[in-house]
Amino acid sequence: MTLGLASESASGARAEDGYDLWLRYRPVEAPAAGAYRAAASELVVQGGSPTLAVARDELARGLSGMLGQAPPLAAAPGRDGTVILGTPAGSPLVARLNLPLEPLGPDGYLIRSVQVDGRPATVIAGNSDVGVLYGVFDFLRRMQTRQPVAGLEVAEAPKVKLRLLNHWDNLDRHVERGYSGQSIWDWWRLPDVRDPRYVDYARASASLGINGTVLNNVNAKADSLTAPYIAKAAAVADVLRPYGIKVYLSARFSAPIEIGGLKTADPLDPAVRAWWKAKADEIYRTIPDFGGFLVKANSEGQPGPQDYGRSHADGANMLAEAVAPHGGVVMWRAFVYSNEQPEDRIKQAYNEFVPLNGKFRDNVIVQVKNGPLDFQPREPFHPLFGATPKTPLMMEFQITKEYLGFSTHLVYQGPLYEETLAADTWRKGQGSTVAKVVDGSLFGHALTGMAGVANVGSDRNWSGSHFDQANWYAFGRLAWDPELSSRAIAQEWARMTFSNDPRFLEPVVGMMIASRETVVDYMTPLGLHHLMGEGHHYGPAPWVAGGPRADWTSVYFHRASPEGIGFDRMASGSNAVAQYAPEAGRALAADEKNLLWFHRVPWDQRVSSGRTLWDELVVRYTKGVEEVSAMRRTWASMKPYVDPQRHAEVAAYLAVQEQEAQWWRDACIAYFQTFSKRPLPAGYAPPAHSLDYYRSLEFPYAPGRGD
Amino acid sequence: MTLGLASESASGARAEDGYDLWLRYRPVEAPAAGAYRAAASELVVQGGSPTLAVARDELARGLSGMLGQAPPLAAAPGRDGTVILGTPAGSPLVARLNLPLEPLGPDGYLIRSVQVDGRPATVIAGNSDVGVLYGVFDFLRRMQTRQPVAGLEVAEAPKVKLRLLNHWDNLDRHVERGYSGQSIWDWWRLPDVRDPRYVDYARASASLGINGTVLNNVNAKADSLTAPYIAKAAAVADVLRPYGIKVYLSARFSAPIEIGGLKTADPLDPAVRAWWKAKADEIYRTIPDFGGFLVKANSEGQPGPQDYGRSHADGANMLAEAVAPHGGVVMWRAFVYSNEQPEDRIKQAYNEFVPLNGKFRDNVIVQVKNGPLDFQPREPFHPLFGATPKTPLMMEFQITKEYLGFSTHLVYQGPLYEETLAADTWRKGQGSTVAKVVDGSLFGHALTGMAGVANVGSDRNWSGSHFDQANWYAFGRLAWDPELSSRAIAQEWARMTFSNDPRFLEPVVGMMIASRETVVDYMTPLGLHHLMGEGHHYGPAPWVAGGPRADWTSVYFHRASPEGIGFDRMASGSNAVAQYAPEAGRALAADEKNLLWFHRVPWDQRVSSGRTLWDELVVRYTKGVEEVSAMRRTWASMKPYVDPQRHAEVAAYLAVQEQEAQWWRDACIAYFQTFSKRPLPAGYAPPAHSLDYYRSLEFPYAPGRGD
């Protein structure tokens, strides 16, 4: 009898810990393996560059993992099934094939099954080496997801130019709204020590087509622009460069005062303009392909041009002028609102930026969150999308789950991203989707972009939970093509990350897709929003009132009273609905999913189910909890298809999610009942604890806080 | 031609990243492997317990890694070379062997080559299951270090009862004086999520005989004693329990006020005593084998019994009374000093605690840092050792390198620990070493202990640098036996962690041993101390003066003036030397290594080299830098013997160390020269920068700060 416990763990073999993300490259089973081996019998790579080297290495690594060994490298095709990598400029072999690469632009690629000297081969070609790298990841992905690799006729080009992660990472490695450990950027040890993890970050990001990363928090410190920190950023840039990823920095608007010794940061002051120009020159001397600046200005206490009576355009244009000679861009965030203004918070960004339409320099793009509030479980799309035809807007999604249960809750955000991108702004008639604003096609903008607030941290599995890797993945894929289906993305991710077994895929992808509506149900059903704990944003706290800013409270947004609940944003109220094109506004306001976002509704009003609003709220909250219980059961039944470590970890997280969904339901019902003064529908359990209990809970050590 | 880059990294195989520590269990080469296989042909484990299960699994894992496969498990010996695990109580087979286990106590073990039914076998036996586990690690270590495993006659028992790590880990995962990422204790996700890393922490610690861990910072928050945090600690305790590791907590003395709702924390107040008793009962209900409390009281702003006019003994005894019924202990730290007292800071702990000799309850042990100041590169041993014959003292070493270059500098602390333990207190005549105080033999104490302030964090390699793993290792081995040689420990560690190749071992172990004197040379030669940066303790700052507390400045300690430098601690000065037994004090004060610790010395006074003090200081500082350069060269030549990733990482760190050693030398020389007003000896380069430059350096994001 052999030792019962000489299992994977007892034998010391490394468990699946999530570090490999979707690039696991585990052995492919027969018969697929045979077909893949035949299609990748040798490699021919003509031309040389660091990017081509990493493309070649990635292909070797992937094939070696999936097929048992890497095919030999040859100088020229010498057998059936050669894989040829290269660009027309660097590879005579690729040039000779006369591929229609022209329309694909610098980042696009072709994968074609061709004949070379009478032998079948596959060519992965781009106009640039990074295009080739993207093609390699595509080719590998086809094997990882068990697609055919014969008869290929693939032509791909990204629809969006800037495909960026935004790290809200501080210089002390604390990550604002980070729930996966510390920042992966080890500023302290940089530039001397380059964590091998930076390479794997680059591989994972490049596999999705991500081509830029903003290293530091938008709530920026000026120190990040000092020489020592530029040198640190340069070391990161050196590691990321072969993967086609540019480094950007968040710039603190008052840096000329804080580290420049000036008395002002007025964007129209010549000394200030000269300081930024010199600073940009200094950065580009160290990082020749530096991407540019991201700026959060005059927002939540950050300094900005309005401190000097100047506009956001004045501020952005000054920085844009500084980086323009070097080809850099400025991403200026539209997330601005002021407590001093009596105006509905969600209307303020539109009011601020629509008048600046067309007033920005060519190399400025305005970065707009998906919704007008702040990454809630559901928001209507931001009314700025489509409202500035002369100024390009880029999308800002949040990958990290600040308002979605942190990394502990399983919430696949693909459907959220998709819902926003597919929303119709009607700004140039029906079909004027947000996606078409973002990809520049609606108004003919060449400068386009999509940013995702990263959920990457020092946790071994990168994202805090295994399923949160899917949000990084979905963001990256949608930044490449904003019209992809979130379900198809989930399929692809689940195949690569877990299993190609249909008995696994069908239930798990179904669970992922449903998870977004589930979190809406147990946190903020029917258009409710901003009910979370103060500061840390953990857990339910619809009772938050007072404090430094009314627009940071919960009561500001839900406005519950004995008469009803909801924020009237119709003409009878703040009229925020008027910020949309009429057709779009009508559609949004008529959608019951947005009911309490746009309307103030009496407790007894009937909703589409025929129930009263109060009863419907209770039903929805309860349904959210039940859906999480169902997710737990689904996952438990997936045990045969998942390695033990990841199965156990996901199961543990789902148990937390179930508890916390119950907590959200119970606390919100207990609180809102003090206004509705109505009983729960028959058969619905009362909250487990008193409202006082829920109000008494404190979380002084919640992760990810902004301070 | 096969692909050039299909290397370990390109092929996706995991690099040596340091995660496995000294438990790598890599394949053993012939002919040793053959001998080991013969000696471990099957396993017989009679008796069952979680501890025996992990002992068996560890043996299977180690043998499987080293020898290719784990031997089969058998019900009874059936061939030559059986390994038998067990205790006389649990295993009839072990009982039948009539082994002399009695004298070895609960944690000891025997490993013996025996004959069972006429066949050669090896028995690993203890009085307890954890003794068996320790024996398994010893047996594996013999193979890892290529020692024979035939003819074994091993009898081991720890000389110290409490062998503890102290984690200065906050509840938000920040680690005070931590330079290896965040706390491994993921308090936020506990108790629901148990990081698999906890198991590997337990394995590594148990492999050294560590049997307890204090989970939270001595600068404690009362929250750690609330029910949710007790539940979190209990989850950790559950994971560590099979490995013989008990959980302890740092207790905040004012907790009865902060979380108990009392008006006082006066240790003589009956309500306070009742509160602690109830709190202890509550903890023990959840963690039945809870170890007890560690307390930092009336020190550096922490609350304590003196706030109520009570003594340290009053405070400790109150807590001891609360845990006594459950078998718990109280470790009361002697690290106390007050800025208000005009007395030399290093004298205060002795003055405070010697009068309390014999006034503590039986289950109290006083925890004393190795030296009277604070973990400096060199300090004479703490004068309390040997000075409280009726009160047991435990040793507190710092494994994390707060004052030794953080995790970036290669400093093996074995010689530092050994120097302290081997120091002679002379309290009962010659040979009354600190080790004999610590192991209880000098005064006949049964309660003994040694604590190490952990350097364990979330970094993949646990300790921030690969070589800092050796400090964790050395601490653990010395806690088991304070009389081990630090060189032998370094050998053992280097063999297990890197290579058994003598071409590697000789230079690298030599470098490790020398590294401690090297850091003394480039930071604080000739008895200098406390010259580091303020607050963060990074880098040189001998100019620190003013601020909130004189005894936190550098000038308080070095006292440089145009006349000379050093702290007169002889009868003519603070007379701290009188806190030692006369023979010990004479020896310490006469040792040139402690020159400026005990004496104020004119710049022109000749030292043993024949040089003036000033010249000698410059020579020593310079030598320190040169020694680091030599370490770099040594390491560079070790490339053939070390895997690429670890080799590159250590090399990068050594480059930083060289720069920073130079910085220490230059800044200190530039500063002290303003007093000595003497030229540098001929041939010695002046500092690279001006003193103003060094003084201008700021490090706002230095890791590990105390706030």
Interface residues (C-beta under 8 A of the other chain):
Chain A: M1 T2 L3 G4 L5 A6 S9 A10 S11 G12 R14 A15 D17 Y25 L43 A53 R56 D57 A60 R61 G62 S64 G65 A70 P71 P72 L73 A74 N170 L171 D172 R173 G181 Q182 W187 W188 R189 D192 V193 R194 P196 R197 D223 T408 S458 R460 Q645 E649 A652 Y653 A655 V656 Q659 P700 Y701 A702 P703
Chain B: M1 T2 L3 G4 L5 A6 S9 A10 S11 G12 R14 A15 D17 D20 Y25 L43 A53 R56 D57 A60 R61 G62 S64 G65 A70 P71 P72 L73 A74 N170 L171 D172 R173 G181 Q182 W187 W188 R189 D192 V193 R194 P196 R197 D223 T408 S458 R460 Q645 E649 A652 Y653 A655 V656 Q659 P700 Y701 A702 P703
